Amino acid sequence: MSLIKEQDYGTPARPGEPSVSVEIDGKRVLVPEGTSVMRAAAECGIDIPKLCATDNLEPFGSCRLCLVDIDGRKGSPASCTTPVAEGMKVRTQTPELAQLRRGVMELYISDHPLDCLTCPANGDCELQDMAGVVGLREVRYGFEGENHLDLPTDSTNPYFDFDASKCIACSRCVRACGEVQGTFALTIEGRGFESKVAAGAGGTFMESDCVSCGACVQACPTSTLQERSVVELGMPTRSVITTCAYCGVGCSFKAELRGDEVVRMVPYKDGKANEGHSCVKGRFAFGYASHPDRQLKPMLRERITEPWREVEWEEAIGYVGRRMMEIQARHGAGAIGGISSSRCTNEEVYVVQKMVRAAFGNNNVDTCARVCHSPTGYGLKQTYGTSAGTQDFKSVDKADVILIIGANPTDAHPVFGSRIKRRLRQGAKLIVADPRRIDLVRSPHVQAEHHLPVRPGTNVALINAMSHVVVTEGLVDREFVDERCEDFAEWERFISAPEHSPEAVESITGIPAAELRAATRLYAGARNATIMYGLGVTEHSQGSTMVMGMANLAMATGNIGREGVGVNPLRGQNNVQGSCDMGSFPHELPGYRHISDDVVRGTFETLWGRVLHPEPGLRIPNMFDAAIDGTFMGLFVQGEDIVQSDPNTKHVTAALSAMDLVVVQDLFLNETSKYAHVFLPGTSFLEKNGTFTNAERRINRVRPVMAPRTGKHEWEIVCEIAQAMGYPMKYDDSAQIMDEIAMTTPTFSGVSFAKLDQVGSVQWPCNDAAPEGTPIMHIDGFVRGKGRFVMTDYVPTQERSTRKFPLILTTGRILSQYNVGAQTRRTGNTAWHPEDLLEMHPHDAEVRGIRDGDTVALASRVGETSLRVKIAERMPVGVVYTTFHHPVTGANVVTTENSDWATNCPEYKVTAVQVSLKHPAPVSAPAPVK
């Protein structure tokens, strides 16, 4: 799919059926009420000149280029701010209008650099285009006198420049920053001729609150805001529509190329997850794909103490197949296994689990979802019958109350975070339950009604107390519960018990009872209330219990099965939902069907031509334990740096060191590859051909913009390993793999590359019952039949603060970096976050003699690391926080083996630690990184 210019209708579409008939230049068009004259004209093929208008921003009416004549009205109104009316007759081209427009353009051009031929936006400049459209041939005012041509260029941002001399003060960048992104980092400073765009309080872009989402760059109609990549490489000549490979939002992008070189990534307006918006990672941080650190040739070594040697594919694949079979001959069929990647496509993940089950002959396959959202799968399956969120992202536009628990959308899911902020500015109310005061608690034009700073490890006590209030204060939606749910009476008796009251749990959660009651009443009393949650829910010893507790609360209040409600996990990685869908857990085949089900297993046995083992295989923690015990000796790791990302690093490295064969398939040599015997180079998302499934169950196409730089697709490599082990496994292309997925997985039965190319994307279930997909789940009934209320006893975590380790460490992500940082650390994003920092409350720092910028030792009972401190009022006393993006810090050196009772998801969010001064910061040290 090739598309450089998307049509710009000038103003946003208005909801509703086309009902207003308008005549424009003799053409009749029917549009919804409230549509602007400009958009109505565009929809019937008439483009009215414009500069300040664009269809993702509300009309502004400042440039005066879009003037039109309307029969029966005086003057020439702006078409962008004039709504249509029944029977209206509009003329867009008259001699008088042409003269007015040329006059406006003369004023713009008289104060603009005349360097079109050397300007990087030449051929992609709306000012240039409009000068041609209005027929400007001369500027009567001349170019003498006061002007803005000597204004400086701000080059502080690593990805784009702001050339103030070319700014026409149209306010599009300012409005995009506010309306689309919701950061309000830009403003128009001064009045009249002195008006100019300013970042923050007149500082630079890097000094301001700008989050580098690129909305301002995309909105700019001139070369004022311009990507450096365009300046260096020239304007793109073609584009390919694909899907971002960062977080679980799943934004659609146009990869714009010049030849085979990516010039820029532009968010695609028709992308249903992002609707033309982006964040700094997806928009700008794609350079890792061509970074010189990329390993493009396979490598082997007999021992991890030896140097690597590059080999050809045939030797590497043959070696893996032969050694895996030797290990099985010596240690048994279950002595080998694989870990699939949430950064790879559905098709690549599917073949890994197939290789393990059919070629390895066991079910020892797991995925990184084990360490993030496996409690989501378990908890929602138990209560609702399906292992995924209930809504699409657009649903939040109908929410009246938004409850965010253990998630930080503006950092971890920024495009969706912007959507939440937009809804809050429209009047929705917000409740945030998080130990840390995240940005959404208070930021420009947004303030939470309630911030519940729940103590780490006490989420279940919190959610039980909320449900207690619902039940005991008569806030239950009895009609919904009676019609749609089961086991309510027993749960009602359980949750009504006094020990679940806000007063009883106040000493546990740290939340005043009155505040908790008020927040619950707000949630339960809303017409539409939705729950959004993240790893602050799942990465606990009671992660699965908490997911079921949230499901209980939503059912009890009737907040399931329509727009604006639901229980929605914010998935961390680009395809963590898909990796689960594809059967990457040791107990489940694709589509979340248990391996012990004879009928389901029989379907795959017939298709694959192999008898499958009916018992679940080893989970990742079990693999590590078995390796140390000497019974698990061979591991294939697809696209995951488990040494950096998994808890208790010493335990992980001990397990890898004990294995006879570790195979790593990745883009870069990483921390895990230090313990590998074979390195198989992987492909970046720019080379992949397949699909990702985002947090809203949306299946998006990932299209290659270039051939694999390694010479092989990742699914080909996996198939060839299976063949080297004697199992025939071959596909002509990735579309064939999706066809097999659709053939075997009921929720995907209507999915194909052809379907996705036709409609853009679909949300599973996509089948005969829902051929266009399912944006909202559980509308008429739950997947399991009736929603099930589950008892959720609060069990305190075993990880508690002690005299030796008196603080609690919790971890999370930051906007500019991604997961273990392998990709983002190789881009300009390091300008914002060059290192992991430890956030600490001033009181905790003061009693330890620690100042801002000091280097400290962070120690737990399992390990120690060092990093710099950032004093932060947003932290509660007794809790510290850090990210895990940089291997030099290795935050997971200190996290423990504690995990969720049902799924073994690690308890990253609760680690007892001590912090002590190691190296004071120099007096002249710069301020800590923001």
N, C-alpha and C positions, 0 to 999 in steps of 0.2 A: 504494500500500500504506500503510494507516494503522494505527499501533499505538503506544500510549503505554506501557502496562504489559505487560511480558513476565512470564510465569509464573516464579516463584522456587521451585525445588524444595527449597530449604533446605540441601542438601549436594550435592557433586559426584556425577555419575554414575560408576558403577564399570564397568570393562570386563568383557566376557564375555557369554555367552548367559543369558537369564533362566532360572534353574534352581531358585530357592528360592521356595516357596509360603508366603504369609503371609496371615492373615486380619486385617483391620483394620476395626473397627466393623461386622463382619458381611460385609465385602467381601473377596473373594479376589483376590490380586494375585501375579503371578509376576515376580521381579526377579533380577538377577545377584547372585551371592555378594558380600558386603561392603557391599551397599547399606544405608543407614541406614533405620531405621523411619520417620523423618520423610520421606525421599524416597519410600519405598514408599507411604506414605499419600498424598503429593501426586500420585503417578502413578495412583492410583485415585480422584482427585478429592476427597481429604480434606485440608484445610489445617490443620495444627497450629500454634497460636500460636508465634511466635518473634521474637526481637530480635537475638541475637548470630549467628544462622545465616543464611547466604546461599549459593547454589549454586555460586559460583565460589571459595569458600574452604573449607578443610578444617574439619570440625566442631570447636567450641571448648567448648561446654557451660557457658557462664558465666551466661546470663540466667535459666535455670530456668523459662522460660515453657512450654517444649515437653514438659513432663512427661507421661508416659502410664502406663497400667497394663498389665502383661503377665501373662497367666495363668501361675501357677506361680512368679513372681518376687516377692521382697519389695520393698516401697517403690515409688516412682514414678520410674523412670529417665528421663533426658533422651533424647528420641527422636532428637536429632541425633547423639549419640555412641554410640547403641546399634545395632549391626548386626542385620540380620534373621537368623532361624534357621528352618529347615524346620519347618512346622507351628505356628509362633508365632501366638498370638491376642492382639491388641492392642485396647485400648479407649482412645480419645482424649477422650471426654467422659463424666465422671462428676461427681456433686456434690462429691466430695472434690478432684478435679483442678481444678474450677472455683474452689473456695475457695483452693487453693494458688496458682493463677494470679492471682487478684485480689489476694492478699496481696503477691505479687511486684510487681504493677503499682502498688500503693499506695506501695511503697518508692521506685519510680522517680519517680512523679508528685510525691511529697512534696518532692523536690529538683529540680524542673524548673519553669521559668517557665510561668506559666499565661496565655500570650499567643497561644493557638491562632488566634484570629480575625484577628490582625494579623501572625502569623508568615508569612514567605514560603513555607514548606513546607506551609501549611494545605491539606489535601486530598491531600498527597503525603508524609505523615509516617507511618512505620511505628509509632512510639510512640503516636501518635494513633489509628491503626487498631487496634492491639492493645488499647488501653484500651477501645475499643468492643467488640472481639471477646470479651474476658473479662468484659464487663458491669460495668466499674468505674463506680460512681455516687458514691462518697464516698471520702475519704482520712481514715482514722481518726487518723492520726498528727499531723494539722495541718501547718502550714507554718512554725511557729516554730522557733527553735533554729538550730544550726549548719547551713549549707548552702553550695552552690556558686553561688548565684544572682548574686553580684557579681563573678564571674570576668570578666576582660577579653576583648575580641574582637581577634583578630589579623587585621588588614586589609592586611598587607604584600604578599600575593600579588596580582597585577593582576587575577586572574580569580575568585577565591573568597575568602570570609571564614571564619575559624574562631572561632565563638562558643562559648567554653568553658563558658559558663553553661548551655548546652543539652546538653552532652555527658553520656551515660549510661555511659561507660567500657565499652562493649561490646567494644572492641578490634577492631571490623571494619576501621576505617581502618588500624590498625597492621598487622593481618594482610594486608590488601590490598597495603600498601606492601612487605611482605616476600614474600608468596607469589605475588602477581600481577606486581608491578613489579620486585621484587628489589633495591630501593634501600635498604630498611631505614632510612628517614629518620625514621620515627615510632616512638615507644615509649610504654609505660605507665610513668609516673614515680610513685613513692610506693607505699604499701600501704594496704589497707583503705579507710577513708573519704577518705584523702588521695590515692588513685589518680587520676591524670589523664593525658590524652594530652599528650605533649610532642614538639615538633619538634626533632630534634637534641639538643643538651645544654641543653634548656630555653630555647632561643632562639626566634626567629620562624621562620615557614615560609620566608621568603626567605633567612634566615641558615643554614638547614639544608641537607642534601643533597637535599631534595625537588626532583624534576624536573617537577612539575606535570603528571603524566600524567593526573590526575583519578580514579585508582582509589580514592583515599580518599573523594573527594566522592561517587562513585557508590555506594560501600559504606555510607556513613553513613545510619543509619535515621531520623535526626532532621534538624533544620535547623542542626546544629552546623557542618557543612561545607556551604556553600551557594554556588552560582554567583551572582555579582553580577547577571548577566543575568536570572536568575529574580526576584531582588529588584526589579530595575528594571522588568521587563516583565510579571511575573506568570507563573503556571504555564501551561505549554503545554497546548493542547487537542487537537492532532493531531500526527501524525508521518509522515514519508516516509523509507523506507529507501533509502539511497544509498551512494556510495563516496567515500572521502576523496580529495582531489586533491593530496596532498603526495607522499610518497615511494613507492617501488615495493612496499611491503608491501601496499597496497590494502585498508585497513581498511574494514569496513562500519559505517555509522553510522545511527542514527535522527536525522534532522533534526527536532527537536521545535519546533513553531510555535504561535504565538498569532495567529490570522488568517493574514496572509502574512508575518509577521515571525519570523525564526528566533530562538528563545529560547535553545536550547542544542543541542549536538551530543553525543549519547550513543552510545557504542560498542555495537553490536548483538551480542547474545549468540550469535546463530546465524551471525554472520559467520565464514566458514571460514578467512579469513586471520588474523583477530585474536581471535576467540572472546571478544568482549566487552571487550577491552583497548584502550588508546589511548595516544597521546603528547600532549604539550602543543600540538603544531601542529594535529593533527586534532581534538582535544577542544575547544580554546579559540580557536585562531587563525583563525576564519572571518569575522571582522568586515571584512576587506578587501573582501568582496563588496559591501558597502554603503558603502564608504568614499567620502567626498566627492571624492577624487581620481579616481574612476572616470570615464572619458570615455565618454559615452553617445551622442554624435552623431558621424557621419563628418566628417572634416576634409580640406581640400585646400590646397595651395599650389604654385605653379609652380616656385619655387626654395626651397632649404632655408634661405636667408637671410631669407625673407619670413615674416610672421606667419601662423598658421593661420587659416582661416575655416571655420566650420561650414556644412555643406551637407546636403541631403537624400540619402537612400540612392540614389535613382535617378541623381542627378548623380555621386555618388562612384563607383558601379559602372560607369556609362557611361564616365566618365573613365578608369578603370583599363583597361577593355576596349579603348578606342580607342587609348590611349597604348601599350599592349603591342603591338597590331597595327602601329602606326606604327614602333616600334623594330624589329620583325621585318622590315618592309618596307625599312628603311634598313640594318640590320646583319645580317640573315639570321635563319632560323628558330630557330637555337640561341642567340640573343642574350638570351633571357629564361629565367627559371626560378623555382623556388619552394623554400622550406624549410618543412617541416611541423613540428608541435609535439608534444613528448612530454607536454604538459599537456592536450592536447585529447583528445577521445574517438576511439575507433577509427573511428567513422563520419565524423567531421570530418577526420581524417587521410586516410582512404581517398579522399574527394572531392578533396582537394588533389592527391594524386598522379595521380588520374584527370584533373583539370583540366590539369595540366602535360602529361601524355602525350597526351590527346585534344584539348584546346583549344589548348595552346601548341604541340603537335606535336613535342615532343622528350622526352628523359628527364632533363632537368636538374632533378631533384628530390632533395633530401637532407633529413636530419633531424638533430636535436641529438644523436642516438645516435652520430653521426659523432665527436663530441668526448667521448664517454664509453665506450660499450660496443660500438662497432663491432668491436673485436678479439674480443669474445666471440662475435659472430655468425660471424666468419671462422674462429676457432680451433676452436670446437665443431662447425662444419659440416665442417671438414676431417677431424676425428677421429671424430666420432660421427654426423654426417650431419644434424644439426639445430642451429639457431642459438638455443638456449635452454637454461636450466638443467634438470637431470635430475630434481629432487625437488619435493615440496610442502614447505611450512614444517613441517608436522606430523612429517615424516620425521626431523627432528633429535631428536625425543623418543626415537628408537631408536639414536642415535649413541653410541658408546662413546668415540670420540676425535673432536674437532672441530678442524680445522686452518683458522685464519682468516688469510688472506693479503691485505694491502693493503686492509683494510676496517675500519670502526669502527662496528659495528652499534648500540651504545648511543647514538651520536649521530646516525647517518645513517638507521638503520632500527630505531628504538627499541623498537617492539612486538616485532619478531623478536628484538632484542637481549635483551629480557626473557625470551623463550622459551629462548634459549640459556643465560642465567643460571640459569633454573629447572632445565634439564637438567644443568648443571654442579653445582648443589647436590645433585642426585640421584646424583652420582658419576662423570659423564663427565669425561674429561680434555681439557685445552685446550692447543693450540699456537698461538701468535700470531707471525706473521712481519710485522713492521712497524718502520720506523725509529724511530717514536715509541712511547712506552709508553702505549698506549691504556688506557682504564679497565678493560677486561676482563682486562688483565694482572694487576691486583690491585684488587679492590673488595670490599665486604662479602660474606662467605661465598663468594667466588670468587677463585681464584688459578690462573693458567696454570702448567702443568707446565714449559713452555718458552716464553721470549720470545726470538725470533730477530730482533735489531735489524739487519735487512739494510740495507746501504747503498743509497741511492736509485740506481736504474738497474741493479742487479745481480740482479734477481729470477730471470732465466733461469739464471744460474750457481748460484743457490740450489736451484732445482727440479731442475736436472740432477744436482746433488750428492746430493739426496735419492733420486732414481731410481738413481744409481750405487750407493748403499748397498743399496737394495732388490735390485738385480741381483747385486751381488758378495757379499752376505751371505746369499743363498739365501732371500730373503723374497718372491720372485715367486709369485703364485698360478698355477702352471703349468696346472692344469686349466682355469681361466677363460680364460687366454690362448690355450691350444691350441684351445679350443672356440669362443671368441667373437671372436678378434682376428686381424689379419693384419699382415705386415711387422715382426713382433716380432724375428726373428733378426737382421735388419739393425740394428734399433734397439738390441738388446742389445749388439752389437759396438760400436756408437757410444758408448753410455752407459757401457760398462765401461772405456773408455779412462781412463788415469791422470789426464788433465787435468780430468776431471769429479769427482774424488774430493773429499771435504770438506777434506782437507789441502791439495790444490792450489788450491782456490778460497777458502780462508780469508782470504788477503790481498786478495781481490777483494770478498767479501761482508762481511768484518769479523766473521763468526760463527766462534767457535772450533770446530774440527773435531769435538771430542768432544761438544759440545753439539748440533751438527747431526746427528751419528750417533745420539745418544740420542733426539732428537725424531723422526727417521725410523723408528727401531725401534718407538717408541710408536705412530706412525701405521700402519705396516705390520703390526704385530703385533695390532692391534685386531680384534675380531670384526666391528665396523662402524665405519668411519672416513669422515668426510665433509669435503669442502673447501668453504669459503665464501670468496668473494673479492669485491673491489670495485675502485674506480677506481685504487687503488694497484697493481693488476695491469695494467689496460688502458691507462692514460694514460702510456705509455712508448713509446720507439722500438721496443722489442721486445714490445709488448703482445700481439700475436697469437701470437708464439712462446711467450710465457709461458702463455697459455691452452692451447695445445697441449701444453706441458710438464706442466701440471697434469692434463690429460686422460690423458697417458701414464702418469703416476704412479698415477692412480686405476685404470686398466686393469691395470697390472702387478700391483697388489695385490688385484685382484678387487673393488674398491669401487665397483661400478656395478650398477644393475638391481634394487635391493631397498630397503626402508626403512632409513634410518640411514646411507646412504652418498651417493655422488654428487659432482658438480662443479657448484656453484651460484653463479651471479653474483647479487650483491645490487644490483639495478637502482636507479638513483638517483631518477628521476622517476616520477610516478604511472602514466604510460602509455608509458614508453620501450620496453618490450617490445612493446606494441601498435603503436607507430609503426613499428617494424621489421617486425612481422608484416604490416602493411598495405601494404607495397611502397614505403616511403619512400626507399629507396636507389636511386641512378641505374642500378644494374645488375640490380635485382630487381623483379619484379612481386609482388603479394601472395602470401604463403606461401613466400617465399624462393626463387622460381623465376626462373632467369636470363632476362633480356630477349631473349637470342639464341635461346632455345628456340622453334622455329617452332610446335610444337603448343600450347605454353602461350600464346604470343603470339596465336596464332590464336583461342583461346577468348575473349580480351579483345577482339580486333578484331571478331569476330562480334557480341558483346554491345554493344560501344561504337559500332560503326559507323564506325570510323576505322582506317586503316592505321597501325600503330605502328612507330617506328624501332627496328631490331634492335640498335643499338649503345648501350652504356651512355652516360649523359650525364655532366655535370660534377658532381664532389663540391663541397662547400662551399669548401675551399681553392682548388680549380680555378676556381670562380666568382669568388672574390676576385682571383686572379691575372689572369684574363681581363678583369675589369672594369678593372684598372689598365692592362692592355694595350689597352683600348678595344674589345674584341670581345664583352663581356657587359655589357648595359646596362639590363636590367629585372629586378627581383627582388620576389617576393611572399614576405613573412616572416610565418608564422602562429605567434603566441604564443611567440616566442623573442627574448630581448634579446641578440643576437649580439655587440653592441659590448661588453657587460659580461662575457659568458660565454665568448666565443671567445678564443684566444690571440693575443698580439701585437696589442694594441688599435690601435696606430697603423696597422698594415697593414689591419685591418678597416675603420677609418674612412676610410682613403685609398681603399679599394675602393668603399665606399658613396658617397663624395663624387664618384667618377668616373661613377656611373651616372646615366642619364637619368630613371629612375623607380624609386623604392623605395616599396613598399606594406607597411605594418605593420598587422597585425591583432592587437590586444592589449587588455588591460583598462585599462592606464595608459600615459600618455606615458612612455617609458623612454629609455635612452641611445641605442638604435637609432633611435627616432622622431625624434631630433634631425637625422637624415640622411634622413628620409622625406619624400615628396611627398604621400602619401595615408595617412591614419590611419583604419582601420576598427575601430570598437569591438567587442570580443569579449564573450563571456559567461563568467560564473564557473561553477564546477561546480554551484552551487545552481540554475542555470538550464538546465543541459545535460540532454539526454535521449539516452542512448547507453550505451556500455560502455568500461571501462578494462581492460587486461590487465596483471596485476602480475608481479612477478619470478618467481613460481612458475607462470607461464602461466595463471593463473586469470582468467577473463573474468567481470567483475562488472558488474552494472547500475548505471548512473548515472541517477538519476531526478530530474526537476526538482521543486523545491519552490516555484518561482515562475516566471512567464513571463519570457522574456528582457527585461531592462530596456532593451535597445537596440532592441527591436521586431523583431529577426531572430535566428534561430539562425545559428551560424557556418557550418554546412554550406549553408544557404540562400544566404549571401553568396557563397560560392565557386561554387555552381551558377550564380548570376546573373552572375558575372564570365565564366564559360565561355560563357553564353548571349550576353553582350555581345560576345564574340569570334566568334560565329557557330556555336557548338557547342551542340546541344540537350542540356541536362543538368538533369533535374528529378526530384525525389522528393516524395512526399506527406508523408513523415515519416522520422525516422531509423531506424525499424524496417525500412523498405523498403531502406535502405542496407545494413543488416546482412544482409538477405535476399540482396542482390547479392553481398556478401562471401562468404556461405555457398555461393552458387551457383558462385563462381569459385575458391574457395580450399579445397582438400581438407581441411586441418587444421581448418577452421571449418564444414565442411559440415553438421554437426549442431547448429549454434548458431542460435538465434533469440531474440528478446525473450521470446516465449511460453515457450520452454524455460527461460530464465534466471529468469523470474518464477515458474516452477513449482518448480525445484530449487535456486534461490538463486545458484549459480555453477557453472561447469565449467572444467576445465583442458584446453586443446588438447594433442594432437589430440582433437577431438570429432567423430566421424563414425560411419558404420555399424559400423565395427570396434570403436569405443569410444563408444557412445551417451551414456554418463554422464561422458565425459572421461577423462583420463589423468593421475592424480596422480604416478605414477612412470614415468619413461621407460626404455626399453632393457631391459625385464625379460627377455624371451626372445631378443632380438637387437637389434642397433643399427639405427637408422633407415636407415643406409647399407648394411646387411647385416652386415658385420663391422667392429668397431672398428679404426681404423687408427693404428698407431704412426708418429709423424712425427719426423724428425731436428730437434733444437732447438739449433742452434749458438748459443753465447753471443757476441754482438757488442756490445762496449762502446758506450755512447751517445757521440755526438759532443759532447754538452754536458758539459763537465768544468770543475771548479774551476781557477782560474788565480790568479796573484799579484794581478791586478786584481779578480777576483771569486772570492774564496777559499771562500765558503760555498755550500751547495746548498739551494735553496728547494724545499719540497714544500708542496702545498696540500690542503685538505680541507674538511669541513663541520662545523657545530656543531649541537647538538640543537635549539636554539630558533629558528634561522633556516633558510631553505630556498632553495637555489640562489642566484639573484641578488637575493633578498630582496624582490622587488616585492610579494609578498603579505605575508610575515611582518613586514616593516618597517612595515607599516600596521596593526599590531596591538599588543597589550600585550606581545608577545614581546621587544620592544626593552628591556624591563626587565632582561633577562638578558644581552643582547648588543647594545649600542647602537653598536658599532663593530667593525671587523676589528682584531685584535691580531696582533703578530708574536711567536710563541713562540721563545725563544732559550735555549740552555744557559748556565748561569752563567759558565762559562769563556769562551765566546765573547763574552759581554757584558762581562766584566771587562777583557779585553785591549783592548776598544774604549772603555772608560770609560762604559759604558751601565748605567743603573740601571732597576729596575722603574718603569714608567710614563713613561719618557722617550719623546719623539717622535724617530723615526729616519728617515733616508732609506734606502729599499730600492731598489738599482739593479742592473740587469743590462745586457747589451750592447745591448738594444733599448729600454729605457725606465727610468723611475724614478717612484716614488711615496713617500708618507710615511705612517707610522702609528705607534701606540704599541707599546711593547715589554712583554711579559710574560715575566719570567724563569721558566724551567720546567725542572726536573730531568728531566722526561719526555723532553726532546729529547736526542739524542746530540750530542756535540761535532762541530761542522762542518756541522750541518743546522739550518735554521730552517723555521718552519711558519706559514702563515696561512690564513685563510678568504677567501671571495670574495663575501660577501653584501652588501657596501655599495659603491655606485657611487662614493662620495666617495674611497674607497681605490683602487678600480680595480686589484685585484691583477694582473689580466691585462695590465696595461701592461708588466709586466716579463717575462711568459712568452714563449717564443720560437716560431719556426716549425718546430722539430723535431717529427717525428711518427712514428707507427708505420709500419713499412715496408710493411705490407699494406693498411692501411685509412685512413691519414692521420689517425688519432686523435692529437690533440696530446699532446706530452710535458709535460703540466702538472707532473708529479711530480719533474722534474729540471731546475732552472734555476740556473745559476751566478750568484751575486749577491754584492754587498758591502753591509754594513750600517754606517752611520755616524751618529753623534749629530747631531741637528738642533736639538732644543729640550729641555733638561733639564726634568724634571717639577718643578713647585713642591714645596717641602719639605712643604707641608701637603696635598698632593694625596691623594685617597682611594686606597685599594688598588686595583690593576687589577681589572677585571671578571673574575669567576671563569670 
